């Protein structure tokens, strides 16, 4: 497995990248903030190779389901810029070793030749990749468990002024309080950037479709009214850069043997 990773044949070659990042986070890791930690891998897929990439991802999910016995669940989503993301819930920074062990065990279960053939299907399908961690904050999220039929995803990336982190946390609490006050019927998940990303809030929303999402967004703006507009202005005071993406969840490419909350 390690040889496959070093040749970048595996979508999970983030193991080496993350290990190289730990030296910069030793002090930070001494007192971990609350919230579920996730290991995230992103592949920037070549547009004309999407079908091949999806076939490779499905092949991996199939052998994980048949031979992995529930270890290392993950889910897959794609964005409209042809980025595919893999999200793995982990118990802490040291749990990266679990990923390596899972793939070593999987290789033994299916055989080296079969395993490498599956992983080689990814060759030439993406031009770059990156790896990072985020921490999900349930206390800053609102109605975060999206229904199964809401496979559309919208991501808002608020890149924060590092000197205003405390203010940003307080604003996030105010957003949740406003949604609760207005009894908004749809929710969001708030993730905080951890290892491998600059300071950021990543807010994820689900919907049945893109049209459904934007229709609901217009209704939400009206519902939140002047209070929402004022809080948005306040949000921009702690934000140095903003981006957003659309995409969807891929249950068929994911390995979720048990119920897990979705990023």
Rosetta blueprint (number, residue, H / E / L):
1 X L
2 X H
3 X H
4 X H
5 X H
6 X H
7 X L
8 X L
9 X L
10 X L
11 X L
12 X L
13 X L
14 X H
15 X H
16 X H
17 X H
18 X H
19 X H
20 X H
21 X H
22 X H
23 X H
24 X H
25 X L
26 X H
27 X H
28 X H
29 X H
30 X L
31 X L
32 X L
33 X L
34 X L
35 X L
36 X E
37 X E
38 X E
39 X E
40 X E
41 X E
42 X E
43 X E
44 X E
45 X E
46 X L
47 X H
48 X H
49 X H
50 X H
51 X H
52 X H
53 X H
54 X H
55 X H
56 X H
57 X H
58 X H
59 X H
60 X H
61 X H
62 X H
63 X H
64 X H
65 X H
66 X H
67 X H
68 X L
69 X L
70 X L
71 X L
72 X L
73 X L
74 X E
75 X E
76 X E
77 X E
78 X E
79 X E
80 X L
81 X L
82 X L
83 X E
84 X E
85 X E
86 X E
87 X E
88 X E
89 X E
90 X E
91 X L
92 X L
93 X H
94 X H
95 X H
96 X H
97 X H
98 X H
99 X H
100 X H
101 X H
102 X H
103 X H
104 X H
105 X H
106 X H
107 X H
108 X H
109 X H
110 X H
111 X L
112 X H
113 X H
114 X H
115 X H
116 X H
117 X H
118 X H
119 X H
120 X H
121 X L
122 X L
123 X L
124 X L
125 X L
126 X E
127 X E
128 X E
129 X E
130 X E
131 X E
132 X E
133 X E
134 X E
135 X E
136 X E
137 X L
138 X H
139 X H
140 X H
141 X L
142 X E
143 X L
144 X L
145 X L
146 X L
147 X L
148 X L
149 X L
150 X L
151 X L
152 X E
153 X E
154 X E
155 X E
156 X E
157 X E
158 X E
159 X E
160 X E
161 X L
162 X H
163 X H
164 X H
165 X H
166 X H
167 X H
168 X H
169 X H
170 X H
171 X H
172 X H
173 X H
174 X H
175 X H
176 X H
177 X H
178 X H
179 X H
180 X H
181 X H
182 X H
183 X L
184 X L
185 X L
186 X L
187 X L
188 X E
189 X E
190 X E
191 X E
192 X E
193 X E
194 X L
195 X L
196 X L
197 X L
198 X L
199 X L
200 X E
201 X E
202 X E
203 X E
204 X E
205 X E
206 X E
207 X E
208 X L
209 X L
210 X H
211 X H
212 X H
213 X H
214 X H
215 X H
216 X H
217 X H
218 X H
219 X H
220 X H
221 X H
222 X H
223 X H
224 X H
225 X H
226 X H
227 X H
228 X H
229 X H
230 X H
231 X H
232 X H
233 X H
234 X H
235 X H
236 X H
237 X L
238 X L
239 X E
240 X E
241 X E
242 X E
243 X E
244 X E
245 X E
246 X E
247 X E
248 X E
249 X E
250 X E
251 X E
252 X E
253 X E
254 X E
255 X E
256 X L
257 X L
258 X L
259 X L
260 X L
261 X L
262 X L
263 X L
